[in-house]
């Protein structure tokens, strides 16, 4: 019987991590206090989620509680900021407590939300 031909070929196999884990917020909820008229929080307000998948990048967005667009969130860092140029004006809100719902999305099937409670210290005007 004849012998078959054999060839040795180098083969490289690269395994990639599947994006199969949802992100997890480091805290169940977040809270901060800000003075009425302020341009920013005294201590930066930042939500943070981690993801077990090595290749995932978490993106943040405010999905509820911000109908007047008073706040914005940095999609990459999770830092929440005041959008009003003249400082925080809550007169249109009729409340001193704002509850935001923030979403963390890892680009796969993983989407989670958390709440952010912002209490505004209202400055009382005294007329003489």
N, C-alpha and C positions, 0 to 999 in steps of 0.2 A: 504494500500500500504506500501511496505517496504521502508526503508530509505537506500540510497546509502552510501558507505563508503567514508570518506574524510580524506585526509592526508595533513598536513601543512608541507611544505618543504622550508627551507630558500633558497633564490635565489639571487645570486650576478650577476649584469650585469655591465660589464666594457666597457665604450665607448672610442674608440681611435680616435684621430684626423686623418682624411684622408689627404694624401699628395696631396691636390688639388689646391694649390696656387704656382705660379711660384716665384722664388726669384726675388728681385728687387735690382739693384745696387744703392748705396747711391748717386753716381754722374753719370751723363750722359756719361762723359768721364774722363780720368785721364791723367796727364802729369807730366813729370819730366825732369830735366837736369842732365847730368852726364859728368864728364871730361873724355876725352880719356885717357886710361891707368889706370883708377880707378878700384878698386876691388869691390866697392859697391857705392850705392847712398848716398850722404851726409845726406839726409832725407830719411828714408825708403820709398820705393814705394810700396803701398799696395792698392789693390782693395778690395772692401767690398760690399757684397750683403746680404740682410736680407730676411727672408722668414716668412710669417705669420703662417705657419704650425708649431705647437709646436714640432713635432717629426722629422722634416726634418733637414738634415745636408747638408750644401752647400759645394760643391767641385769645385775648380777652375782649369782651364787648359788654356794654350795658344794654340789657334787653327789656327792662321795665323800670318804672318809677322815675323816669327822667323826661316826662312829656314836654317840659319847657326847655330842655337841653341846657340846663344850668351846669351840668357836670359832663366831663369827657373822661375817657379812659385811654391810656396808652396801650395799644393792642399787644405790644411785646412785653412791657415791664409790669403792667397791671396797675400803674399809678393813676389815681383819680385826681382830677384837677377841676378848678372853677373855670367856666368858659366866659363869664361876664367880664368885660373889660373894666368896668367901673366898680368892681367888687361884687360880692354876693348880695343880691337883692331878693329877699324872699316875700316881698309884699304881694306878689301874684299867687303865691302858694297857699296862703291862709293857714299855714302850719309852721311849726318850728322843727319838725322831724320829717326827714325824707328817707324813704326806704327804697334803695336801688336793688335790682336783681342783676347780678353780673354772671356772665357765662364764660367758661373756659372750654375751648375747643382745640383738640389736638390734630385736627385735619383728617382723622379717621372716623371711627364710629364712636369715639369718646367725647361726649359733651356733658358737662356738669355745671350746676349753678350754685351760687351762694348769695346771701343777702348782706347788704352794707347799710347800716343805720347811721345817718348823718344828722346830728343835732345841731341846730343853729342857735347860737346865743344872740337873741334879739336885743339890740340896743334901743333902750327907751328914750324917746326924745322928750325933753322937758322944755316947755315954752314959758317964758317969763313975761 
